[in-house]
Amino acid sequence: CGWNNDMPARLETLLEQKTGVAWYRQAVNSGGVGNVIFSRYPFVSSSSYQLSYSRGVAQIRILVNGRYVNLFSTHLGTNASYRLTQARQVVAWMRNFSEPRIVMGDFNFWQNTSEYYVVATPYQDAWLAAGAVRTAFNGTGNTIGASRLDYVFYSRVAALTLRSVNVVSTYLNGVWAS
C-alpha cells in the first residue's frame, strides 16, 4: 500500500488500541516508500538515513535488561543494482552505532546473491541460525530453504543469543503482507 506521513501514527494508535499499552515509533519516508519501527521500550535515541534511489533506514536505540541495543528497519528496492548500492549503504551507516545491532526488513533479495552477502557477511542471518539448531518455524513447521525476501540479521556478538524464530502468517483476505 502507499505510504503517507499519517500512516505511522495511525498504526501506532491501532497497536495501542489492540494491546492496551503505549508504543513508541521511529519512521522514515523516502519518496513514498516508508519504514517504521515500533517498540514497547522507550527510545534512548532514534534517527533515520536516506539511502539512494528513494529508500531509507530507520534506527532506534533501546535499553533492554540493562543492555543497549540498536535496531534498524529498511526496505530495499526491487532493482538488483540499486539493491546492492542500498545494502552497502545500510551496512556502512550501521557501523556508526554501537553493538549489538539488529537489522530487519524487506530486503527484496534472495539468499546467495551479492546483496545478501553484503549484509550476511558482517551479520548473522537469524533464520539460518535458528534453522541450524532446529528452532526456525512457521505455521507448517521448519521451512529452512523456503524462499523469502524479509530478513532479520544480527551482530555476531556474545551479547545476543538467538532462541528461536517464529514466522507469523500475514495472509489476510487473499493478500500476503510483507
N, C-alpha and C positions, 0 to 999 in steps of 0.2 A: 504494500500500500504506500501511498505517497507520504512524505514527511512534511510536517509543518511545525512551527515553533510551539504550538499549543499541545502537540502530541505527548511530550514527556510529562507535562503537568497533568494531563488527562489520565495517562497511565498510572501516575503516582496516586492520584485520587482514587482510581479503581482498585489499586493494590491496598490502599489504606481501608477502603470500604470492605473489601473482601476479607482482609486479615485482622482488622481492628487494631493495628499497630502503626506507628509512624515509620515512614520510609524516607530515604534521602536519595537524591538523584544528581547525576552529572551527565550533561548531554552535549553533543557537538553536532551541528548541522553543516553539511558540506555540499552546497549546491543541490539541495533537495534530498540528499541521502544522509540519514542521521543515525547516530548511535547514542544509546543511553545506558548508563549503569545505575541500577537500583540497589540499595543496601539498607539493611536494618541497623547497621552500625553507623553512627555519625562519622562524617569525614574529618580526618585530621587536615587534609589538603585535597585539592582537586585541580585538574587542568585539562586542556584539550590541545590537540595539534592537528593542523590541516595538512593532509597528505596531497600529493599530486593527483591530478585527474578527478577532482571533486569528491574526495573521500576524506575521512578524518578518523581520529582515535581519541576516545575519552579516557581519562585517568582519575583514579581516586586512591587515597591512602587512608587505611583504616587501622585501628588498634584492635587486635583480636587476642584475647588471653595474654595480654602483656607484650605482644609482638606486633610490630608494624608490618603491614602487607600492602604492596602496591598492586592494584587491579587495573586492567586495561580492557577496553572493548573496541573492536573495529569491524568494518565491513569492507573488504577489498573489492575491486572492480571485476568485471567479467572478462575483460581483455587480458590475455596472458602477459603481454609485455608491460601493461600498466600494473598488473598484479605484482610482478616481480619487483618493479620500482617501489610500489607501495609496501610490500613486505620488507624490503631493505630499509625503508624509511621508518617503519614501525619499530623494527629491531634496534636501529640506531638510536631512535628517540628514547626508547625504554632504558637504554644504558645510562641515561641521566638520573635514574631513580634507583634507590637502594633496593637490595634484595630483602626478602623474596619478592618475586614478581609473578603474576598470573595474567595471561592474555587470552582473551576468548573472543569469539565472534564468527561471523560468516566470512570465511577466507576465500570462498569460491575456487579453491584449488583441490586437486586430487593428491592423495599421498603419492610419494615418489616422483614429484615434479620438482623443478628447480625452485619454485616459490615455496613449496613445502619445506625443502631442506634449508632455505634461508631462515625459517623460524624454528624448525625441528632440530637443527644442529645446536644452537645455544640453549634451547628449551626442550623439556620433555613433553611429548605428546601424551596427554592424560589417558586417552582411550587405549593406546597401545600399552602403556604402563599398567593399566588396570587389567587389560586382557592377559598380560603376561602372568599375572597372579590370579587369574580367573575371577575378577571382580568387576568386569565390564558387562553390563546388562541393559537390555531394553525390554519391552513388553513380551518379546518372544524368546528371551534368554540371551546367551552370549552370542554376539554377532560380529566378532572380530573379522575383518576382511570385507564387511559390508561397505558400500560406497557412502561417502559423507562429504559435506562441504563446510560444516560447522565444527569448530575445534576449540579445545581448551589446552593451552600449553602452560607449563610452569617451570620456574627456576630449578636447576639441578643443585639444590642446596639441602643440607640436613634439616633446616628449619621447616621444610614442607614434607609431609608424609601423606601420600595418596592412600585412602582407604578403599574407595570404590568409585565407579562411575555408573550412574543410572540415567539413561536417556528416556525422558518423558515424551510420550506421543503428543504432537501438536496438531494432529489431524482433526479438523472440525469443519463440518458442513462441506465436505468434499475438497478441502484446501489443506495443504501442509504448510504451516507457518515455519519460518526459519528460526 
